[in-house]
């Protein structure tokens, strides 16, 4: 792109320097004082959902505002409030077969909610305000969250130095299994159908499983409208660096007893351009996706569900060839009352498909070429059942209890039409398992203790691969392994005063080896390496201690934020170790091995709003992680110390428009980067977003790039323009 074009792109992003000058926070409960999760809170066109403790936060552009609070199975109401306002308390009454209005009263709550679980919520509006090429990449605005990348086709979160199967992803409560094989297989969900993302760390991760002790990314898809009726929207996004675009369509409808959301879209990205102007061969991506969500109210409770489907075709950077993937998920669940308990059973089914072809480019792909050049064709099918029951204290000051259990079955199959199962990268295999858990807490007091305990059993069985003549006997022959796990956590939260909150917790988590760690033998072209698994790997066990501090403010100005310091000791930490050898194709050979690992680090998120200018604010996110193995060497994929500073400004009621803008500086040992962003709402129908990413066109190779061993840098400057029209 010429200098003149990117100059005007910068001007467009700078034109309003941004922030959220108004804030509205509160808590939603039922008539018994029990917090309600996943409640929709809407002001104008901005919407969010309450977290597991019933808390919500919105950033309207004007005052007064109309707050609409609604939840399937409860009565709805609209309320006119002045902002800024911190800590309104919303009490919802149960409905019979329809959804009218809510009752709202005032209470003393805080704009920053510290929990023993350390949950950070990011609404769609917040994600879209972050200068990033996607909403997943926007997660980097949270201290301690990084992303492992390998071109346009793969991203996966790294939380506090931990990645892979140590970090879980859920979609409407269903665990996403698309990264179950190897590091190069990331997560996917249609970003245009997301209403909020939660970053969950601490003891509450045990409710999702014993293995996500690094953290959980909880994705909440778009839900029902605040009022009865229909809303549709079209979205189009362009990217200057790749010459690519994203186009999507979504429609939402709500009636007195039901709601649904439907969407579909396409993404097309050409090969990305380096700062030098050179294109990276094989970095293009083609993608089609669709998604839906539904919900019904019945006399016995509520029933809802969702589906997500995506197909990807991309090149193989550095190795040549094509990779294809398909990720499909269906989940459904219900909420029912059983005496004093709220019971939530749910089930999900997923199909995750991965395919790699040598030599063949995406544009020349056909069935004949696929039969001749396919090296990898894996399908992972997962069925999961979950049951969770929650009992709140009747007086608000007693103990709350959460009980539950999970069971799952997974099968990994090679398509023998394309590959020889006797020499496949990962053999046909089956994984079954289950677990039970209990969690108790006492939230209604100044000193709030909590404790969790769970037990799990996983079993892996696999078929023989006699064609692997050079592999170890354990990888050639069939076999099975069984892993028993006991996990737990204890913590306490102390309200020092109205502005300061302290927390401490200890967590023990466990992880059974993944299929690639146990059984891989062969080349992964998307990672440009050959892997050898280790069938004798044992259970990975982590012990973590974390201290937490939260500073809040009743005033709309001043400092707010949170900080955490943590340390982890992990026994039998599984990782890839270079062997120093190469295969016939020149790929480095790496071995799955285990060591004892230590990690410690600190995170800081802070916001400052000046007393004299509430429309301005400064946002800071700092993180540092240090790690070592048994030999004192740094662990692979340890992120560098990172600082992020963002200057924001907001405008409201500017000729019936409201806008936000920001300037962001990111700094680490990898690079010092400058980004700019702006977002405008033009009336009730049109939203415009413009971002310039890597304004100064820096050349850098991130520590967490899977292309680092090839010396391939990240994309150069990118101007992202988006228009959304609703009717």
Phi, psi and omega per residue, in radians:
X1 nan 2.428 -3.077
X2 -1.233 2.802 -3.141
X3 -1.040 -0.641 -3.115
X4 -1.102 -0.704 -3.111
X5 -1.177 -0.795 -3.104
X6 -1.264 -0.429 3.043
X7 -1.073 -0.803 -3.141
X8 -1.207 -0.520 3.053
X9 -1.098 -0.716 3.112
X10 -1.136 -0.744 3.139
X11 -1.057 -0.689 3.135
X12 -1.116 -0.670 -3.131
X13 -1.304 -0.561 -3.107
X14 -1.386 -0.438 -2.891
X15 -0.867 -0.649 2.883
X16 -2.039 1.998 3.107
X17 -1.490 2.112 -2.626
X18 -1.776 2.768 2.456
X19 -3.009 3.127 -3.133
X20 -1.507 1.673 -3.053
X21 -1.384 -0.396 -3.113
X22 -1.979 2.502 -3.126
X23 -2.354 2.419 3.059
X24 -2.302 2.067 3.139
X25 -2.227 2.814 3.121
X26 3.140 -3.014 -3.109
X27 -2.342 2.456 3.103
X28 -1.978 2.246 -3.125
X29 -2.324 2.884 2.972
X30 -1.548 -3.097 -3.055
X31 -1.205 -0.236 3.114
X32 -1.654 0.081 3.132
X33 1.466 0.200 -3.136
X34 -1.557 2.300 -3.125
X35 -1.137 2.528 3.137
X36 -1.948 2.177 3.113
X37 -1.621 2.753 3.066
X38 1.033 0.605 3.047
X39 -1.545 2.376 -3.127
X40 -1.492 2.202 3.123
X41 -2.129 2.124 -2.968
X42 -2.261 2.331 2.962
X43 -2.246 1.985 -3.096
X44 1.052 -2.154 3.121
X45 -1.738 0.070 3.101
X46 -1.684 2.316 -3.112
X47 -2.394 2.628 3.030
X48 -2.586 3.060 3.106
X49 -2.217 2.598 3.119
X50 -1.239 2.641 3.099
X51 -1.488 -2.938 -3.054
X52 -1.152 -0.328 3.106
X53 -1.749 0.140 3.090
X54 1.463 0.150 -3.064
X55 -1.532 2.579 3.047
X56 -2.467 2.791 3.092
X57 -2.574 2.293 3.126
X58 -2.257 2.803 -3.114
X59 -2.304 1.307 3.130
X60 -1.206 2.803 -3.069
X61 -1.705 -0.128 -3.077
X62 -2.580 3.041 3.101
X63 -2.507 2.505 -0.058
X64 -1.322 2.999 -3.134
X65 -2.280 2.798 3.037
X66 -1.805 1.999 3.117
X67 -1.687 2.136 3.090
X68 -1.940 2.188 -3.100
X69 -2.100 2.190 -3.083
X70 -2.582 2.623 3.138
X71 -2.691 2.349 3.138
X72 -0.997 2.241 -3.123
X73 1.633 -0.025 -3.132
X74 -2.259 2.839 -3.121
X75 -1.384 2.471 -3.083
X76 -1.923 2.618 3.046
X77 -2.691 2.647 3.039
X78 -1.764 2.461 -3.076
X79 -2.341 2.356 3.109
X80 -1.618 2.167 -3.069
X81 -2.319 2.632 2.975
X82 -1.527 2.497 3.075
X83 -2.196 2.665 0.069
X84 -1.236 2.621 3.071
X85 -2.608 2.263 -3.075
X86 -2.035 2.050 2.960
X87 1.693 0.552 3.012
X88 -1.231 2.490 -3.120
X89 -1.926 2.174 -3.093
X90 -1.904 2.205 3.124
X91 -1.985 2.038 -3.123
X92 -1.751 2.364 3.055
X93 -1.651 2.564 3.123
X94 -1.190 2.444 3.125
X95 -1.759 2.853 3.077
X96 -1.571 -1.292 -3.115
X97 -2.263 0.178 3.136
X98 -2.550 3.064 -3.027
X99 -2.210 1.324 2.929
X100 -1.438 -2.485 -2.730
X101 -1.623 2.867 -3.061
X102 -1.907 2.789 3.119
X103 -1.829 2.263 -3.066
X104 -2.143 2.386 3.038
X105 -2.365 2.989 -3.078
X106 -1.652 2.507 3.072
X107 -2.602 2.941 -3.124
X108 -1.720 1.662 3.050
X109 -2.093 3.125 -3.021
X110 -2.133 2.674 3.129
X111 -1.223 -0.420 3.076
X112 -1.949 2.153 -3.098
X113 -1.829 1.966 3.056
X114 -1.555 2.325 3.050
X115 -2.254 2.761 3.074
X116 -1.087 -0.435 3.140
X117 -1.420 -0.297 -3.126
X118 0.959 1.262 -3.131
X119 -1.816 2.273 3.068
X120 -2.078 2.198 -3.113
X121 -1.746 2.472 3.095
X122 -2.286 1.910 3.109
X123 -1.291 2.912 3.111
X124 -1.037 -0.665 3.139
X125 -1.101 -0.733 3.099
X126 -1.148 -0.746 -3.130
X127 -1.100 -0.736 -3.105
X128 -1.251 -0.329 3.105
X129 -1.418 -0.215 -3.133
X130 -1.460 2.233 3.084
X131 -1.146 1.775 -3.110
X132 -2.779 2.735 -3.116
X133 -1.350 -0.241 -3.137
X134 -2.714 2.902 3.122
X135 -1.219 -0.525 3.066
X136 -1.131 -0.772 3.118
X137 -1.130 -0.441 3.136
X138 -1.175 -0.253 3.109
X139 -1.104 -0.322 -3.135
X140 -1.141 -0.183 3.095
X141 -1.272 -0.202 3.098
X142 -1.616 2.240 3.132
X143 -1.037 2.332 3.124
X144 1.601 -0.088 3.124
X145 -1.911 2.152 3.073
X146 -2.202 3.039 -3.133
X147 -2.269 2.314 2.991
X148 -1.582 2.283 -3.031
X149 -2.248 2.793 3.035
X150 -2.673 1.099 -3.096
X151 1.433 -2.915 -3.042
X152 -1.253 -0.325 -2.986
X153 -1.559 -0.102 -3.033
X154 -2.609 2.302 2.966
X155 -2.532 2.471 3.040
X156 -2.581 2.519 -3.047
X157 -1.319 2.579 2.996
X158 -2.132 2.089 -3.095
X159 -2.033 2.033 3.112
X160 0.922 0.739 3.079
X161 1.459 -0.021 -3.125
X162 -1.949 2.470 -3.054
X163 -2.551 -2.986 3.104
X164 1.132 -2.369 -3.085
X165 -1.307 -0.020 3.045
X166 -1.476 -0.143 3.106
X167 -2.101 2.146 -3.110
X168 -1.693 2.693 3.043
X169 -2.268 2.292 3.114
X170 -2.165 2.599 3.125
X171 -2.252 1.909 -3.029
X172 0.912 0.699 3.098
X173 1.546 -0.198 -3.123
X174 -1.618 2.308 -3.132
X175 -1.234 2.234 3.131
X176 -1.483 2.187 -3.022
X177 -1.858 0.216 -2.994
X178 -1.245 -0.164 3.110
X179 -1.878 0.456 -2.978
X180 -1.322 -0.292 -3.033
X181 -1.594 -0.994 -2.954
X182 -2.678 3.025 -3.084
X183 -1.091 -0.555 -3.089
X184 -1.344 -0.063 -3.126
X185 -1.830 1.823 -3.018
X186 -1.611 -2.906 -3.124
X187 -1.730 2.746 3.020
X188 -2.596 2.485 2.901
X189 -2.729 2.599 -3.130
X190 -1.128 1.976 -3.068
X191 -1.155 -0.529 -3.116
X192 -1.204 -0.237 3.127
X193 -1.827 0.394 -3.090
X194 -1.858 2.350 3.066
X195 -1.782 -0.423 -3.095
X196 -2.864 2.620 2.967
X197 -2.171 2.336 3.098
X198 -1.950 2.301 3.007
X199 -1.738 1.948 -3.040
X200 -1.891 2.222 3.073
X201 -2.409 2.750 3.125
X202 1.731 -2.874 -3.000
X203 -1.029 -0.504 -3.064
X204 -1.166 -0.260 3.105
X205 -1.099 -0.398 -3.139
X206 -1.165 -0.337 3.071
X207 -1.218 -0.352 -3.125
X208 -1.659 -0.338 -3.112
X209 2.688 2.925 -3.116
X210 -1.435 -0.212 -2.928
X211 -1.776 -0.202 -3.069
X212 -1.581 0.829 -3.091
X213 -1.283 -0.166 2.995
X214 -1.327 -0.488 -3.123
X215 2.484 3.001 -3.131
X216 -2.311 2.321 2.983
X217 -1.737 1.894 -3.101
X218 -1.731 2.010 -3.098
X219 -1.743 2.136 -3.139
X220 -1.840 1.962 -3.120
X221 -1.267 2.830 3.127
X222 -0.999 2.321 -3.061
X223 -1.997 -2.704 -3.021
X224 -1.228 2.706 3.031
X225 -1.164 2.797 3.118
X226 -1.238 -0.503 -3.128
X227 -2.273 2.852 3.108
X228 -1.147 2.488 -3.130
X229 2.430 -2.904 -3.134
X230 -2.275 2.494 3.058
X231 -2.366 2.283 3.103
X232 -2.187 2.714 3.104
X233 -2.650 2.625 3.014
X234 -2.027 2.478 -3.133
X235 -2.334 2.387 3.075
X236 -2.379 2.317 -3.121
X237 -2.295 2.383 3.077
X238 -2.065 2.631 3.128
X239 -2.238 2.116 -3.073
X240 -1.245 -0.591 -3.021
X241 -1.163 -0.749 -3.085
X242 -1.738 -0.114 -3.009
X243 1.150 0.400 -3.036
X244 -1.692 3.040 3.126
X245 -2.612 2.791 3.007
X246 -2.259 2.302 3.083
X247 -2.313 2.355 -3.114
X248 -2.553 2.767 3.100
X249 -2.330 2.404 3.135
X250 -2.507 2.495 3.048
X251 -2.378 2.439 3.118
X252 -2.194 2.457 3.081
X253 -2.435 2.448 3.110
X254 -2.372 2.356 3.015
X255 -2.111 -3.038 -3.105
X256 -1.158 -0.482 -3.016
X257 -2.122 -0.014 -3.061
X258 -2.748 2.878 3.021
X259 -2.665 2.764 3.011
X260 -2.645 2.739 3.069
X261 -2.353 2.291 3.097
X262 -2.266 2.436 3.085
X263 -2.689 2.753 3.034
X264 -2.722 2.817 -3.122
X265 -3.017 3.055 3.113
X266 -2.350 2.586 2.990
X267 -2.178 2.344 3.088
X268 -2.360 2.065 3.115
X269 -2.190 2.269 3.003
X270 -1.375 -3.097 3.120
X271 -1.155 2.321 -3.029
X272 -1.330 2.728 -3.029
X273 -1.839 2.284 3.053
X274 -1.325 2.848 3.081
X275 -0.978 -0.459 3.114
X276 -1.287 -0.216 -3.082
X277 1.738 -0.187 -3.138
X278 -1.320 2.486 3.081
X279 -1.560 2.515 3.114
X280 -1.609 1.947 -3.072
X281 -1.113 2.336 3.098
X282 1.509 0.098 -3.069
X283 -1.647 0.067 3.114
X284 -1.259 2.783 -3.110
X285 -2.537 2.362 2.989
X286 -2.128 2.373 -3.011
X287 -2.571 2.406 3.003
X288 -2.252 2.431 -3.115
X289 -2.566 2.792 3.014
X290 -2.596 2.765 -3.084
X291 -2.749 2.697 3.072
X292 -2.677 2.748 3.062
X293 -2.542 2.526 -3.128
X294 -2.469 2.810 3.074
X295 -2.757 2.553 -3.138
X296 -2.368 2.551 3.036
X297 -1.794 2.280 3.078
X298 -2.209 2.925 -3.132
X299 -1.072 -0.542 -3.082
X300 -1.534 -0.149 -3.117
X301 2.650 -2.575 -3.125
X302 -2.209 2.672 3.122
X303 -2.358 2.288 3.118
X304 -2.546 2.927 -3.141
X305 -2.912 3.069 -3.124
X306 -2.724 2.773 2.989
X307 -2.404 2.695 3.109
X308 -2.539 2.380 -3.105
X309 -2.500 2.387 -3.097
X310 -2.622 2.451 3.037
X311 -2.153 2.318 -3.125
X312 -2.216 2.464 2.979
X313 -2.332 2.200 -3.094
X314 -2.552 2.852 3.046
X315 -1.404 3.022 3.067
X316 -1.915 1.852 -3.062
X317 -1.174 2.264 3.068
X318 1.472 -0.492 -3.075
X319 -1.832 -0.364 -3.053
X320 1.359 2.547 -3.130
X321 2.012 -2.874 -3.023
X322 -2.369 2.515 2.961
X323 -2.150 2.474 3.106
X324 -2.256 2.597 3.084
X325 -2.575 2.653 3.037
X326 -2.421 2.224 -3.128
X327 -2.175 2.152 -3.076
X328 -2.344 2.324 -3.086
X329 -2.453 2.357 3.015
X330 -2.243 2.256 3.131
X331 -2.442 2.580 3.111
X332 -2.617 2.661 -3.126
X333 -2.836 2.982 -3.111
X334 -2.384 2.727 3.019
X335 -2.150 2.094 -3.125
X336 -2.326 2.686 3.053
X337 -1.719 2.343 3.082
X338 -2.344 1.587 -3.036
X339 1.154 -2.198 3.131
X340 -1.488 -0.004 -3.059
X341 -1.786 2.482 2.929
X342 -1.799 2.069 -3.017
X343 -1.902 2.353 -3.095
X344 -2.286 1.573 3.006
X345 -1.481 2.564 3.117
X346 -2.661 2.782 3.098
X347 -2.551 2.693 -3.142
X348 -2.590 2.689 3.042
X349 -2.342 2.378 -3.138
X350 -2.342 2.552 2.978
X351 -2.220 2.075 3.105
X352 -2.087 2.149 -3.018
X353 -2.145 2.300 3.100
X354 -2.233 2.440 -3.102
X355 -2.522 2.369 3.068
X356 -2.252 2.386 3.132
X357 -2.227 2.303 3.095
X358 -1.392 2.595 2.977
X359 1.231 -0.684 -3.001
X360 -1.323 2.225 3.064
X361 -1.460 2.737 -3.137
X362 -0.976 -0.624 -3.088
X363 -1.275 -0.393 -3.108
X364 -1.812 0.171 -3.062
X365 -1.225 2.277 3.006
X366 -2.606 3.087 -3.046
X367 -1.140 -0.665 3.129
X368 -1.105 -0.773 3.107
X369 -1.133 -0.664 3.142
X370 -1.106 -0.732 3.130
X371 -1.130 -0.518 -3.052
X372 -1.541 -0.608 -2.924
X373 -2.058 0.072 -3.127
X374 -1.222 2.161 3.096
X375 -1.766 -0.432 -3.041
X376 -2.508 2.262 3.072
X377 -2.611 1.615 -3.051
X378 -2.011 2.481 3.045
X379 -2.263 2.162 3.095
X380 -1.931 2.080 3.119
X381 -1.940 2.225 -3.038
X382 -2.233 2.268 3.027
X383 -2.094 2.305 -3.032
X384 -2.421 2.410 3.057
X385 -2.171 2.323 3.138
X386 -2.272 2.517 3.001
X387 -2.377 2.273 3.136
X388 -2.369 2.384 3.123
X389 -2.264 2.339 -3.102
X390 -2.187 2.351 3.103
X391 -2.224 2.027 3.114
X392 -1.554 2.762 3.090
X393 -1.220 2.457 -3.062
X394 -1.218 -0.569 -3.105
X395 -1.730 0.009 3.140
X396 1.437 -0.137 -3.109
X397 -2.055 0.029 -3.120
X398 -1.680 -2.846 -3.105
X399 -1.507 2.438 3.003
X400 -1.820 2.610 -3.096
X401 -2.287 2.464 2.996
X402 -2.272 2.165 3.118
X403 -2.106 2.638 3.103
X404 -3.069 3.087 3.117
X405 -2.752 2.746 3.136
X406 -2.423 2.515 3.034
X407 -2.414 2.514 -3.108
X408 -2.578 2.772 3.041
X409 -2.459 2.259 3.140
X410 -2.235 2.490 3.047
X411 -2.269 2.324 3.067
X412 -1.916 2.155 -3.081
X413 -2.250 2.438 3.007
X414 -1.655 2.388 3.096
X415 -1.396 1.821 -3.052
X416 -1.233 -0.139 3.020
X417 -1.197 -0.499 -3.062
X418 -1.943 -0.529 -3.079
X419 -2.283 2.740 3.083
X420 -1.543 2.004 -3.102
X421 -1.080 -0.389 -3.141
X422 -1.294 -0.265 3.138
X423 -2.261 0.367 -3.052
X424 -1.221 2.737 3.124
X425 -1.037 -0.816 3.087
X426 -2.237 2.289 -3.071
X427 -1.274 2.900 2.943
X428 -1.023 2.297 -3.023
X429 -2.625 2.834 3.094
X430 -2.371 2.435 3.099
X431 -2.222 2.186 3.033
X432 -2.168 2.616 3.120
X433 -3.037 3.041 3.119
X434 -2.947 2.921 3.129
X435 -2.804 2.815 3.067
X436 -2.273 2.649 -3.119
X437 -2.573 2.790 3.040
X438 -2.483 2.433 3.097
X439 -2.400 2.395 3.101
X440 -2.344 2.579 3.129
X441 -2.689 2.836 3.140
X442 -2.237 1.485 -2.954
X443 -1.430 -0.239 -2.986
X444 -1.531 0.229 -3.094
X445 -2.164 2.923 3.128
X446 -1.156 -0.670 3.059
X447 -1.773 2.012 -2.950
X448 -2.031 1.675 3.115
X449 -1.418 2.754 3.041
X450 -2.646 2.721 3.114
X451 -2.659 2.536 3.121
X452 -2.378 2.583 3.086
X453 -2.573 2.382 3.064
X454 -2.576 2.683 3.071
X455 -2.259 2.465 -3.073
X456 -2.444 2.681 3.058
X457 -2.384 2.149 3.113
X458 -2.108 2.461 3.095
X459 -2.296 2.287 3.119
X460 -2.072 2.296 3.072
X461 -2.330 2.460 -3.090
X462 -2.459 2.771 -3.111
X463 -1.595 2.822 -3.099
X464 -1.289 2.670 3.026
X465 -2.252 1.360 -3.070
X466 -1.127 -0.258 -3.139
X467 -1.319 -0.195 3.130
X468 -1.465 1.322 -2.988
X469 -1.174 -0.533 -3.092
X470 -1.616 -0.117 -3.115
X471 -1.392 2.941 3.095
X472 -1.183 2.809 -3.126
X473 -1.066 -0.621 -3.132
X474 -1.110 -0.595 3.129
X475 -1.432 -0.436 3.099
X476 -1.336 -0.728 -3.039
X477 -1.581 2.785 3.048
X478 -1.289 2.924 3.136
X479 3.136 -3.018 3.097
X480 -2.692 2.758 3.078
X481 -2.432 2.612 3.123
X482 -2.286 2.401 -3.065
X483 -2.287 2.106 3.035
X484 -1.775 2.417 -3.029
X485 -2.377 2.398 2.997
X486 -2.157 2.100 -3.093
X487 -2.175 2.777 -3.137
X488 -2.982 2.978 3.141
X489 -2.737 2.601 2.996
X490 -2.376 2.578 -3.131
X491 -2.826 2.923 3.098
X492 -2.599 2.536 -3.136
X493 -2.173 2.324 -3.087
X494 -2.173 2.147 2.996
X495 -1.468 1.738 -3.121
X496 -1.149 -0.834 3.032
X497 -2.746 -2.893 -3.075
X498 -1.172 -0.301 -3.046
X499 -1.968 -0.275 -3.022
X500 -2.240 2.396 3.132
X501 -2.376 2.356 3.132
X502 -2.064 2.567 3.097
X503 -2.548 2.649 3.058
X504 -2.548 2.481 3.075
X505 -2.634 2.751 3.008
X506 -2.157 2.470 -3.043
X507 -2.386 2.340 2.978
X508 -2.035 2.129 3.109
X509 -2.181 2.822 -3.112
X510 -2.405 2.586 3.119
X511 -2.457 2.197 3.020
X512 -1.400 2.633 -3.137
X513 -1.062 2.540 3.045
X514 -1.396 3.004 -3.085
X515 -1.098 -0.733 -3.136
X516 -1.163 -0.686 -3.127
X517 -1.122 -0.645 3.141
X518 -1.406 -0.738 -2.766
X519 -2.230 -0.089 -3.065
X520 -1.084 2.458 3.004
X521 -2.744 1.735 3.140
X522 2.600 -3.018 -3.034
X523 -1.586 2.416 2.940
X524 -1.958 1.811 -3.041
X525 -1.214 -0.539 -3.128
X526 -1.219 -0.345 3.071
X527 -1.865 0.010 3.104
X528 0.932 0.958 3.115
X529 -2.838 2.886 2.974
X530 -1.923 2.379 -3.099
X531 -2.004 2.478 2.987
X532 -2.117 2.099 3.120
X533 -1.347 3.074 -3.133
X534 -2.411 1.775 -3.061
X535 -1.202 -0.163 -3.130
X536 -1.708 0.140 3.107
X537 -1.095 2.460 -3.134
X538 -1.794 -2.892 -3.086
X539 -1.285 2.389 3.041
X540 -1.647 2.203 -3.072
X541 -2.185 2.253 -3.099
X542 -2.040 2.393 3.000
X543 -2.118 2.156 -3.053
X544 -2.253 2.445 2.992
X545 -2.130 2.335 -3.127
X546 -2.352 2.399 3.023
X547 -1.992 2.456 -2.973
X548 -2.377 2.450 3.069
X549 -2.352 2.383 3.123
X550 -2.251 2.274 3.071
X551 -1.940 2.111 3.134
X552 -2.121 3.039 -3.105
X553 -2.621 2.381 3.056
X554 -1.358 -0.369 3.138
X555 -1.497 2.699 3.131
X556 -1.351 0.019 -3.123
X557 -2.222 3.025 -3.141
X558 1.698 -2.890 -3.084
X559 -1.653 2.399 2.909
X560 -2.408 2.786 3.122
X561 2.830 -3.032 3.119
X562 -2.620 2.690 3.117
X563 -2.463 2.625 3.125
X564 -2.509 2.485 3.023
X565 -2.179 2.338 -3.035
X566 -2.508 2.778 3.069
X567 -2.563 2.421 -3.114
X568 -2.297 2.455 2.980
X569 -2.084 2.133 -3.050
X570 -2.104 2.047 3.091
X571 -1.538 2.418 3.128
X572 1.078 0.759 3.122
X573 -1.175 2.097 -3.048
X574 -1.598 2.305 -3.120
X575 -2.726 2.875 3.071
X576 -1.528 2.318 -3.117
X577 -2.114 2.213 3.109
X578 -1.064 2.392 3.105
X579 -1.570 -0.254 -3.067
X580 1.471 0.052 -3.124
X581 -2.004 2.861 3.079
X582 -2.211 2.675 3.078
X583 -1.536 -3.032 -3.059
X584 -1.142 -0.440 3.138
X585 -1.505 -0.054 -3.105
X586 1.552 0.118 3.099
X587 -1.351 2.379 3.049
X588 -1.164 2.465 3.122
X589 -1.644 2.218 -3.136
X590 -2.166 2.522 -3.030
X591 -1.965 2.410 3.026
X592 -1.411 2.037 -3.141
X593 -2.372 3.031 -3.106
X594 -2.225 2.597 3.111
X595 -2.574 3.050 2.996
X596 -1.646 2.302 -3.039
X597 -2.167 2.624 3.053
X598 -2.262 2.394 3.066
X599 -2.362 2.503 2.961
X600 -2.541 2.730 -3.121
X601 -3.034 -3.104 -3.136
X602 -2.596 2.543 3.080
X603 -2.203 2.564 3.053
X604 -2.482 2.184 2.978
X605 -2.098 2.226 -3.095
X606 -2.491 2.576 3.101
X607 -2.323 2.310 3.066
X608 -2.155 2.176 3.073
X609 -2.019 2.068 -3.113
X610 -1.196 2.542 3.136
X611 -1.089 -0.601 -3.009
X612 -1.544 -0.091 -3.110
X613 -2.696 1.484 -3.045
X614 -1.209 -0.227 3.130
X615 -1.433 -0.164 3.107
X616 -1.840 2.641 3.014
X617 -2.786 2.749 3.077
X618 -2.096 2.245 -3.107
X619 -2.037 2.276 -3.103
X620 -2.196 2.383 3.043
X621 -2.355 2.062 -3.126
X622 -2.162 2.466 3.095
X623 -2.606 2.545 3.058
X624 -2.466 2.381 3.095
X625 -2.303 2.311 3.030
X626 -2.162 2.416 -3.081
X627 -2.469 2.774 3.065
X628 -2.752 2.613 3.044
X629 -1.666 -2.960 -3.088
X630 -1.114 -0.392 3.137
X631 -1.645 0.030 -3.126
X632 1.503 0.088 3.133
X633 -1.517 2.620 3.118
X634 -1.152 2.446 3.133
X635 -1.233 2.594 3.045
X636 -1.057 2.593 3.060
X637 1.103 0.560 2.988
X638 -1.476 2.106 -3.083
X639 -1.234 2.650 3.107
X640 -1.319 2.808 2.993
X641 -1.012 2.327 -2.990
X642 -2.335 2.422 3.021
X643 -2.171 2.469 3.138
X644 -2.388 2.176 3.138
X645 -2.186 2.278 -3.072
X646 -2.293 2.196 3.039
X647 -1.750 2.193 -3.056
X648 -2.154 2.664 2.990
X649 -2.539 2.608 3.107
X650 -2.255 2.688 3.028
X651 -2.228 2.601 3.087
X652 -2.421 2.555 3.083
X653 0.950 0.789 3.050
X654 -1.665 1.621 -3.082
X655 0.912 0.935 3.120
X656 1.131 0.359 3.099
X657 -2.200 2.736 3.041
X658 -2.367 2.541 -3.046
X659 -2.536 2.791 3.096
X660 -2.332 2.633 3.044
X661 -2.671 2.706 -3.100
X662 -2.645 2.718 2.998
X663 -2.214 2.229 -2.991
X664 -2.132 2.359 3.024
X665 -2.067 2.170 3.071
X666 -2.022 2.376 -3.106
X667 -2.436 2.338 3.020
X668 -2.729 -3.117 3.094
X669 -1.179 -0.312 3.125
X670 -1.274 -0.773 -3.067
X671 -3.016 2.851 2.940
X672 -1.975 2.023 -2.990
X673 -2.082 2.558 3.091
X674 -2.101 2.294 3.117
X675 -2.270 2.765 3.081
X676 -2.453 2.611 -3.061
X677 -2.646 2.598 3.006
X678 -2.586 2.612 -3.137
X679 -2.525 2.295 -3.105
X680 -2.291 2.387 2.998
X681 -1.822 2.043 -3.106
X682 -1.798 1.631 -3.053
X683 1.251 -2.650 -3.079
X684 -1.672 -0.130 -2.982
X685 -1.937 -0.537 -2.947
X686 -2.061 2.347 3.041
X687 -2.192 2.327 3.103
X688 -2.091 2.310 3.078
X689 -2.201 2.397 3.080
X690 -2.428 2.351 -3.117
X691 -2.469 2.519 2.996
X692 -2.081 2.033 -3.081
X693 -1.840 2.305 -3.048
X694 1.036 1.072 -3.050
X695 -0.942 -0.748 -3.057
X696 -1.536 0.118 3.019
X697 1.037 0.851 -3.111
X698 -1.310 2.535 3.025
X699 -1.724 2.138 -3.125
X700 -2.743 2.665 3.078
X701 -2.073 1.915 -3.060
X702 -1.124 2.636 3.051
X703 -1.009 -0.603 -3.057
X704 -1.670 0.346 3.089
X705 -1.562 2.277 3.048
X706 -1.262 -0.127 3.076
X707 -1.659 0.102 -3.080
X708 -1.098 -0.670 -3.122
X709 -1.216 -0.225 3.058
X710 -1.693 -0.117 -3.139
X711 1.245 0.416 -3.110
X712 -1.617 2.187 -3.074
X713 -1.404 2.965 3.065
X714 -1.314 2.880 3.130
X715 -1.041 2.661 3.042
X716 -1.363 -2.805 -3.067
X717 -0.945 2.431 3.117
X718 -2.370 2.228 3.031
X719 -1.790 2.085 -3.096
X720 -1.927 2.137 3.141
X721 -2.114 2.333 -3.105
X722 -2.396 2.420 3.021
X723 -2.241 2.330 3.126
X724 -2.179 2.211 3.130
X725 -2.109 2.235 -3.103
X726 -2.085 2.612 3.080
X727 -2.640 nan nan
